[in-house]
Amino acid sequence: MNKAEIKNKAKNAIDEAYAKISELESKRDQMSSELKGEFDEKIKALKAKGEELKQKISSYEDEGEDKWDEVKDILSDSMESFREGFSKLGKLF
């Protein structure tokens, strides 16, 4: 996978994660008041992970193709972290 493909995959993954976050946020009002605080904390953590991933990818912008293999690994780890976070959020509903 080359640099452009990895960047595109990363952007799509981030966009997909933020779309899922938006979908979950739209369901917040259906939650009991005692769960809303926990929900808000988990959403905040997911958004922070997304921003961290964006920054990491941006920091590699001027790097050569060989460094983008690292980005691919970072993306894989970050997406696993997103999946775990979404799983925890799903348990609140």
Backbone as CSV, one residue per row, in Angstrom:
resi,resn,N_x,N_y,N_z,CA_x,CA_y,CA_z,C_x,C_y,C_z
1,MET,0.853,-1.166,0.000,0.000,0.000,0.000,0.903,1.235,0.000
2,ASN,0.650,2.160,-0.901,1.488,3.353,-0.971,0.944,4.468,-0.075
3,LYS,1.704,5.559,-0.027,1.376,6.693,0.849,-0.035,7.220,0.593
4,ALA,-0.391,7.434,-0.663,-1.718,7.980,-0.991,-2.828,7.030,-0.554
5,GLU,-2.631,5.744,-0.735,-3.654,4.770,-0.335,-3.825,4.737,1.171
6,ILE,-2.707,4.804,1.884,-2.762,4.787,3.348,-3.449,6.051,3.862
7,LYS,-3.089,7.211,3.280,-3.728,8.470,3.682,-5.228,8.422,3.430
8,ASN,-5.621,7.897,2.291,-7.038,7.789,1.955,-7.761,6.842,2.908
9,LYS,-7.135,5.719,3.193,-7.738,4.764,4.125,-7.882,5.386,5.519
10,ALA,-6.855,6.110,5.943,-6.903,6.756,7.256,-8.009,7.801,7.301
11,LYS,-8.096,8.628,6.256,-9.139,9.655,6.215,-10.520,9.023,6.245
12,ASN,-10.716,7.971,5.470,-12.010,7.289,5.457,-12.342,6.684,6.811
13,ALA,-11.344,6.111,7.475,-11.561,5.515,8.787,-11.938,6.579,9.815
14,ILE,-11.251,7.709,9.759,-11.565,8.806,10.687,-12.962,9.340,10.410
15,ASP,-13.280,9.554,9.147,-14.617,10.042,8.785,-15.700,9.080,9.253
16,GLU,-15.452,7.783,9.087,-16.418,6.771,9.517,-16.588,6.797,11.038
17,ALA,-15.483,6.940,11.747,-15.548,6.988,13.207,-16.341,8.207,13.680
18,TYR,-16.090,9.360,13.064,-16.828,10.558,13.457,-18.305,10.465,13.075
19,ALA,-18.616,9.779,12.003,-20.024,9.573,11.636,-20.712,8.712,12.696
20,LYS,-20.012,7.697,13.185,-20.578,6.846,14.237,-20.749,7.631,15.533
21,ILE,-19.780,8.495,15.824,-19.895,9.337,17.016,-21.126,10.232,16.903
22,SER,-21.324,10.838,15.747,-22.494,11.703,15.536,-23.787,10.924,15.688
23,GLU,-23.801,9.717,15.162,-24.990,8.863,15.281,-25.299,8.564,16.743
24,LEU,-24.252,8.246,17.505,-24.453,7.968,18.928,-24.886,9.218,19.687
25,GLU,-24.307,10.349,19.337,-24.690,11.601,20.002,-26.159,11.932,19.758
26,SER,-26.668,11.559,18.610,-28.075,11.841,18.314,-29.009,10.995,19.185
27,LYS,-28.493,9.929,19.749,-29.300,9.056,20.607,-29.147,9.397,22.091
28,ARG,-28.304,10.372,22.398,-28.021,10.729,23.787,-29.278,11.064,24.569
29,ASP,-30.201,11.784,23.968,-31.405,12.216,24.681,-32.279,11.049,25.117
30,GLN,-32.090,9.901,24.516,-32.873,8.715,24.872,-32.324,8.023,26.117
31,MET,-31.159,8.462,26.578,-30.499,7.817,27.707,-31.036,8.358,29.027
32,SER,-30.889,7.545,30.041,-31.241,8.015,31.377,-30.218,9.057,31.808
33,SER,-30.620,9.935,32.688,-29.748,11.041,33.103,-28.478,10.537,33.782
34,GLU,-28.553,9.425,34.483,-27.355,8.920,35.167,-26.319,8.353,34.191
35,LEU,-26.737,7.954,33.013,-25.797,7.432,32.021,-25.210,8.519,31.123
36,LYS,-25.855,9.665,31.067,-25.399,10.720,30.162,-23.988,11.197,30.495
37,GLY,-23.642,11.298,31.759,-22.298,11.728,32.148,-21.237,10.755,31.666
38,GLU,-21.487,9.474,31.876,-20.548,8.448,31.416,-20.445,8.473,29.885
39,PHE,-21.592,8.615,29.241,-21.636,8.688,27.781,-20.788,9.866,27.288
40,ASP,-20.980,11.033,27.900,-20.247,12.225,27.490,-18.732,12.043,27.642
41,GLU,-18.316,11.393,28.722,-16.894,11.129,28.946,-16.333,10.218,27.858
42,LYS,-17.065,9.177,27.513,-16.596,8.227,26.505,-16.562,8.862,25.113
43,ILE,-17.530,9.692,24.811,-17.536,10.399,23.526,-16.338,11.351,23.460
44,LYS,-16.084,12.052,24.545,-14.954,12.973,24.593,-13.639,12.221,24.365
45,ALA,-13.504,11.051,24.971,-12.293,10.243,24.804,-12.142,9.771,23.358
46,LEU,-13.250,9.364,22.743,-13.192,8.934,21.341,-12.787,10.082,20.421
47,LYS,-13.342,11.255,20.664,-12.980,12.415,19.848,-11.503,12.765,20.031
48,ALA,-11.007,12.640,21.244,-9.591,12.926,21.504,-8.703,11.941,20.750
49,LYS,-9.106,10.677,20.713,-8.348,9.675,19.964,-8.365,9.992,18.476
50,GLY,-9.485,10.464,17.987,-9.578,10.847,16.578,-8.660,12.006,16.253
51,GLU,-8.637,13.005,17.127,-7.764,14.156,16.908,-6.300,13.756,16.989
52,GLU,-5.990,12.861,17.904,-4.618,12.371,18.038,-4.188,11.648,16.755
53,LEU,-5.075,10.855,16.209,-4.771,10.142,14.974,-4.560,11.120,13.825
54,LYS,-5.420,12.135,13.733,-5.256,13.155,12.684,-3.892,13.829,12.797
55,GLN,-3.485,14.151,14.010,-2.198,14.810,14.228,-1.034,13.905,13.846
56,LYS,-1.142,12.630,14.203,-0.078,11.690,13.856,0.057,11.574,12.343
57,ILE,-1.054,11.460,11.673,-1.014,11.341,10.212,-0.433,12.611,9.602
58,SER,-0.838,13.753,10.109,-0.330,15.034,9.616,1.174,15.151,9.823
59,SER,1.668,14.622,10.932,3.105,14.708,11.219,3.934,13.890,10.231
60,TYR,3.328,12.928,9.569,4.031,12.103,8.592,3.895,12.642,7.165
61,GLU,3.189,13.733,6.991,2.871,14.263,5.663,4.085,14.375,4.742
62,ASP,5.193,14.861,5.272,6.373,15.083,4.437,7.361,13.916,4.434
63,GLU,6.992,12.842,5.085,7.872,11.676,5.156,7.790,10.851,3.874
64,GLY,8.776,10.033,3.674,8.813,9.152,2.510,7.882,7.967,2.666
65,GLU,7.788,7.211,1.607,6.896,6.046,1.560,7.172,5.058,2.696
66,ASP,8.435,4.873,3.054,8.789,3.881,4.072,8.185,4.205,5.437
67,LYS,8.075,5.470,5.777,7.484,5.868,7.067,5.983,5.604,7.105
68,TRP,5.369,5.544,5.948,3.923,5.355,5.919,3.511,3.946,6.326
69,ASP,4.456,3.022,6.350,4.157,1.709,6.915,3.873,1.857,8.406
70,GLU,4.582,2.782,9.059,4.316,3.068,10.470,2.908,3.637,10.651
71,VAL,2.520,4.515,9.735,1.178,5.106,9.800,0.130,4.011,9.669
72,LYS,0.378,3.072,8.802,-0.562,1.963,8.624,-0.732,1.204,9.943
73,ASP,0.368,0.982,10.658,0.298,0.312,11.957,-0.439,1.172,12.984
74,ILE,-0.154,2.475,12.982,-0.828,3.398,13.894,-2.328,3.393,13.621
75,LEU,-2.687,3.422,12.350,-4.096,3.397,11.962,-4.769,2.128,12.467
76,SER,-4.109,1.013,12.297,-4.672,-0.251,12.757,-4.901,-0.237,14.264
77,ASP,-3.898,0.230,15.015,-4.031,0.308,16.474,-5.128,1.278,16.885
78,SER,-5.187,2.422,16.214,-6.188,3.429,16.554,-7.596,2.941,16.249
79,MET,-7.769,2.264,15.134,-9.099,1.766,14.793,-9.539,0.691,15.780
80,GLU,-8.609,-0.100,16.279,-8.955,-1.083,17.302,-9.403,-0.362,18.568
81,SER,-8.736,0.724,18.895,-9.113,1.522,20.055,-10.507,2.127,19.868
82,PHE,-10.802,2.611,18.651,-12.136,3.130,18.351,-13.181,2.026,18.510
83,ARG,-12.887,0.849,17.988,-13.851,-0.264,18.097,-14.157,-0.583,19.565
84,GLU,-13.110,-0.589,20.377,-13.312,-0.844,21.805,-14.166,0.252,22.436
85,GLY,-13.885,1.494,22.083,-14.649,2.610,22.620,-16.102,2.555,22.193
86,PHE,-16.362,2.229,20.931,-17.736,2.123,20.447,-18.459,0.965,21.129
87,SER,-17.731,-0.113,21.377,-18.331,-1.265,22.062,-18.784,-0.864,23.471
88,LYS,-17.940,-0.111,24.167,-18.289,0.347,25.520,-19.491,1.290,25.479
89,LEU,-19.538,2.158,24.476,-20.667,3.070,24.342,-21.955,2.312,24.052
90,GLY,-21.859,1.301,23.207,-23.040,0.510,22.858,-23.672,-0.149,24.066
91,LYS,-22.861,-0.449,25.070,-23.381,-1.093,26.281,-24.209,-0.138,27.135
92,LEU,-24.076,1.159,26.865,-24.839,2.140,27.647,-26.295,2.237,27.197
93,PHE,-26.599,1.752,25.997,-27.969,1.857,25.473,-28.795,0.646,25.818
